[in-house]
Amino acid sequence: MAETILTHTSQLDRPQGWRGIAADWASDQRAFKNVSWGKAMMWIFLLSDTFIFGCFLLSYMTARMSTRVPWPNPSEVFALRIGGSEIPLILIAIMTFVLISSSGTMAMAVNFGYRHDRRKTAILMLLTAALGATFVGMQAFEWTKLITEGVRPWGNPWGAAQFGSCFFMITGFHGTHVTIGVIFLIIVARKVWRGDFDIGRPGFFTSRRGRYENVEIMGLYWHFVDLVWVFIFAFFYLW
Amino acid sequence: MAEATANGLGQNALHATHAHDAAAVATTDTHQEHPIKLYLVVWAWLFILSTCSYLVDYFGIHGYLRWSLILIFMMLKAGLIVAVFMHMAWERLAMMYAIILPPILVLVFVTMMVFEADYTLLTRMAFFGPGP
């Protein structure tokens, strides 16, 4: 990326490559040389969250592989009747596009945040929150549809009983993550709008001054939610 | 303690006075600014890849072709999100390995559970007979 501008030190005066890994980790100091603690901690939290979702998908795989009963065909289960014909997985596809779009607006919000463009950052973050709320709404619709069709954690009309428990567990946990993300997006957007990061106003909970980097940390969480959906979409809905 | 560089009309003035951070590398926290176009291009690619993976289902492709296509599109999408949207491509290698290596090791767990699931299925078939 030739156009990339690095404010602060553009190049750390440290070794690169494998030698760099050894130098960064072996020193009796902080290992992540040019990453603030807030960002590093968010990454480590996301890593632990990766293991949580990894375990969910893993147990789903084990349940699906070990059952004698045929697994319900997600392509038919999640089909919607639009204009008289069944379109497979259409709701899930729309949800995927909504979540990807929210990731796009979030990435742009981070960018405008570092340019100290308060208005654009806040508007883009609120747009991200709106798209996230749309996603949760569509998921609620999907749950309602499946529950009225008789899907329960202990059984369903089409096949293996484990389908319901896997579905509710995985999409439920993901939906919770999206909901929490929407709430925090609104909180951070309000701070940006008010100019908290420009005047260094102490946060209501930590009493510490925030920086525009908070927008990027928020963005990391939001992109992670999108990332998890990529895996759920592939393994649960398409497989 | 170096003060942040200010770009042009003070647009990029980032006040990074880490008075509390006594580490020797206190003010080397970096952030990147990329042109908006980069994000729009990645966004467009994510749309294209999602459409492709949806079409795999829409056209009813089955068997190994389906699974490999799903996995390829999934990995490409995940890679784009992590590398560009989460800015991992511009982090130092020490950070990349710390975050990306552990999830890859989950594949060991996957392998173990594949054997376990196969065993469970064989046991169930031996006791209850093949599927109802």
Interface residues (C-beta under 8 A of the other chain):
Chain A: M1 E3 T4 I5 L6 T7 H8 T9 S10 L12 R14 Q16 G17 W18 G20 I21 D24 W25 Q29 R30 A31 F32 K33 N34 V35 S36 A40 W43 I44 L46 L47 T50 F51 G54 L58 M61 T62 M65 S66 T67 R68 V69 P70 S75 P88 L89 A93 T96 F97 I100 S101 S103 G104 M106 A107 M108 N111 Y114 R115 H116 G200 R211 Y212 E213 E216 G219 L220 H223 F224 D226 L227 V230 F231 F233 A234 Y237 L238 W239
Chain B: A2 A4 T5 N7 Q11 N12 A13 L14 H15 A16 A23 A24 V25 T27 T28 D29 T30 H31 Q32 E33 H34 P35 I36 L38 Y39 L40 V42 W43 L46 F47 S50 S53 Y54 V56 D57 Y58 G60 R66 W67 I70 L71 F73 M74 K77 A78 I81 V82 V84 F85 M86 H87 W90 E91 R92 L93 A94 M95 Y97 A98 I99 P102 P103 V106 F109 V110 M113 V114 E116 A117 D118 T120 L121 R124 M125 F128 P130 G131 P132
